[in-house]
Amino acid sequence: MVHYCVISLYFAAPGADCQPLVWVNPGCDGIISYPGALPTTGRQPVKIQETHSFDLTPAEAVRLQEVLRAQVRLSGDTGEISLVAGADASYTKGSDEIYAVAVALRYPDLTVVERVSARTTTSFPYIPGLLTFREGPALIEAFRRLQSEPDVIFFDGQGIAHPRGLGIASHLGVLLDRPTVGVAKSLLVGTAADPGPARGSASPVRRDGETIGMAVRTKAGTKPVYVSVGHRIALAQAVDLVLATTRGYRLPEPTRQAHLFANEVRRGGGQTTLPGGE
C-alpha cells in the first residue's frame, strides 16, 4: 500500500501567479484545500517512463542492473535550467516502511517551490549496491506526485560510481528519463585523492583507469562529496551544478532540503503539520 503526503509551505512573491495551497494527509482518502498562495512554475507534472517490477530477488536485481546500465547516457543537453529537484528516502532501522520525498527548487535562487512525499512498504533487504530496489518504488511514487517537471534531479546516492555502473541516480534517471546527478557522502567503488582544502577543489574518482566521478570540496573544512553522472548529463556540468547549488553546507541544497524533509516526514509517521497548526 502506498500513502501520499503533499505539502507546499512557500508563498508567491507579490504579483506572482498563485494557486490554492493543497494538503494531502498520508493514509487519508481525501484532499483538503486551504486558502493560501503557492508559486506556480507553469510546468507539466513529471512523466514516468515505463518501469519494471521491483519484486525481484537480489540475484535478479543484479542482472537487471547489468541490462539497464546500457541505457545510461553520460552526456546530454540540459538546456536552460530553471528548476531543480532533490530526492531522498528515510526509514527506521528494522522497519519495512520507506518514506521518500522529492523537493523542487527554483534555479538559481534555490527557493523551494514544492515538496512531496510517499510512504511504501518493502520486503527487499538492505544490500549495498542494490539500494534502488529498496527505495526506488517509494521515490517513483513521490515523483508521480510532483507537479512540476525539474530540469535536473539530484539524488542522495551514487550515479555510475557503482559496482555495476547503475547507482540510484542512474537507475531512476533512466526510468524518469531526466538528467540526474548522484551526490554521495562516501565512495562505494573507486579511489580518489583528497581534494585541496578550498571550496571548489576537486579530484577524480577512478576505477580501473577510468574516471567515474569527482570528489568535490563544497565547503572548506568539511569532507568532500562524491559527484557522479546519473543520466543525460556530463560530469563537468554535474560538478558545476553541485557547486552552484551549495549554500554554506556540505550538501547541495536540493539533497539537503530533501534529507531534512524525509526525516521530518519519517518522524511524523508520514504526517506533517500546517504552519501554525497543531
N, C-alpha and C positions, 0 to 999 in steps of 0.2 A: 504494500500500500504506500502511496506517495501522498504526502501532506504538503501544502503550499503555504508560504508566508510571503507577502509582499508589503513593503513599507517604503514610502518615499518621504524624507524628512526635510527636504530643501525647498526653498521658496524662490520664485522668479524675481529677477530684478525689475524695477519699475519699467513698464512698457513691454515686458516680455510676454509671449504667448503663455497662457496658463490652462490648466485643466483641473478638475476636482481631485483632491487627494483621495486615494483609494487604499483601503486596508483589507488585506485578506488574512483571516485568522487561520493558522495551521490547524488541520483537523476539523475545520468548520466548513459547512456546506455553502454558506452564504458569503456574499461580498458586501461590505458595509462602506458606504461613501461618506466622507466627512468634508465639509466645506474647507477650502484651503487653496493654496496656489502651488503649482508644481511646474518647473521648467519643462518645456517640450522641445524635442530635438527635430521634429518633422521627419523622422526616420521610420523605416519599417521594422517590425519585430525580427528577431533572429530566425533565420531559416535553418533548420536542422537537416543535414543530408541524411540519406538512408543509413541507418545504423545497423548494428549486428547484435546478436544475442550476447548478453553478459553472463548467462547461466552456463559457465564453462568450468572444466577442471583446470588446475594450474598448467598441466601439460598442454591442453587445448589452447589456453590463453597464450602461452609462449609461441605456439605455432601460428596463431592469428597475428601476433605482433610481427613475426617474420614476414607474413604476407603483406600487412598494411605498411610496413616500412618502405616498400617500393612506391607507395603513393605520396610520400613526403616530398615536398618541394623546398629546396634550400635557398631559394631566392624568389623574388616577386615584387610587383609594383603595388605598394600600399596606397598610392595616390595621396591626395591631401588628407591629412589626419585631423579630425575634429572631435572624435570620440574614442576613448579607450576604455577597456574594462579589465578588472582583476577578478580572478576566481580562486576559491579556496574551499576546503572542507574541514570539518571538525567532528570529533567523536570522543566519547568517553571510553577509556580503556576497559576492555571486557564487554562493551556493548555492541550490538549489531545495528544500531541506528547511526546513520550518517547525516550530518547537517551540512549542506553545500550551499554556497552563495555565489552570486555574480554582482559586482558593483560597477556601474558605468560612471565615467568621469569625463567632463568636457576637457578637451586638449586645445591649447597648452595650459590653461589656468587651473586645471585639475579640480574644478568644482564637482562634487558628487551630484549626479542628477537622477540616479535610480539605484535602488538596492532590492534584490530579490533573493529568495531562498527556497530550498526544497528539502524535505526530510524523507529519507528512504531507509529501508532495512536491507541488510546484505548478509549473505552467508559465506561470502568469499573471504578467505583468511588474509591477514596482513602478511604479504610476501614482498620484500624489496625487489623492485623491478616490475612488479605487477600491480602497482598502486591503482592504475586506471580501472581495473576490474573490481576494485572495492569502492572507489569514489566516483567513477565515471557515470553510472546511472543517475546518481543524485545531482551531479554537476550538469548533466544534459537536461534534466528536468528544470533546474534553475534557469538555464539559458532559454528554455522554452517560454519562461515567464518574462524574460527581458523584452521590453517593448521597443528598444532602440538598438539596432544592429551596430556593434562597435567596429571601428576600422582595424584595431589591433587588440588582441586579448593577451593579458599576462597571466601566467599560471605559477602558483607556488609549487614548483617541481621542475623536473628535467624536460628538455626537449630531446634533441638527438644525442645528448651526453648521457647515454643509457646503454646497458649491456647489449640490447638488440636495436639500438638507434630509434626507439619509439617510446620515449617517456610520455607522461600525461599531457604535456603541451603539444607534442607531435601527434599523439593518438587523437586527442579531441580536436586539434587543429584540422585533421583530415575529416573527421565527422562533421564538424561545424563549417568546414571549408572557409575558414577565416585566417588571416595572418596571426600567428601566435608566437609567443616568446616564453621560454622556460627561465624562471628565476629561482634558483635553488640556494639553500643555505649551506649545503655541503656537497661534496662530489660523490657520485655513485660509481663512476668509472673514470679513468684517465688521471693525469697528473698535471699540476700547474705550479709554477714558481709563485711565491708570494709577491703580489704587485707592490709597487712603490707606495710610500705612506700617504701621498697626496690624493685627494679626491680626484677621480677620473683615471688614476693609474690602472693599468690592466696587463695581464699576461695570459698567453694562450693555454687552454686546456687541451692536452694532446693525448692521443691514444693510438698506438701502433703507427706512429709517424704522421697521423692526421690531426688537424685542428678541429675539435668538436665543440668548442665553446671558449669563453673567456672568463677568467677570474677578474672581477671588477671591484675596485675600491670606490664605493659610493659615498663613504663618509670617512674623513680622516680619523684615525684612532679606533676604527672598528674592523672586524673581519670582512673580507670581500664577499660578494655574492657571486654565484656561478651562472653565467648567462649562456644559453644555447638556443639555437634556432628551433622553433616548434614546427612551423609550416608557413610557406608562402612569404618568407621574409629573409633578407640576407643578414649574416651575423653582424656586420658592421652597423647596419641600421638598428638591429636589436639592441646592441650595446649603447648606441646613441640615445635610443628611446628610454632605456633604463636610467641613464644619467639624467635625461631631460625630465623624467617623472619622479626623481628623488628630491625630497624636500626636508633635508636635515635629519633624516633617519637612514638606517642601513638599507631598509627595503624601499623599493619604489612605491609611490602612493597607490597604484592600482592593487598590488598584492597586499600592501599594508592595510588598506581600508577593508579589503576582503577578509583578511585574517581577523581583524577586530570584529567585524560583523559576524563572521562564522562563530567566533567564541561567544558573542552576545546571544546569538540565536540558540546555540547549544545550552548555555547556562539557563536560558528561559524555557528550555524544553521545546524549542521551536516557536516560542511566542516572544514578542517584544511589545513595548508599550508606547502609545502615542505620546508626543511631547506634552508634558504637564499632566499626563494621565496617571491612573493608579494601576 
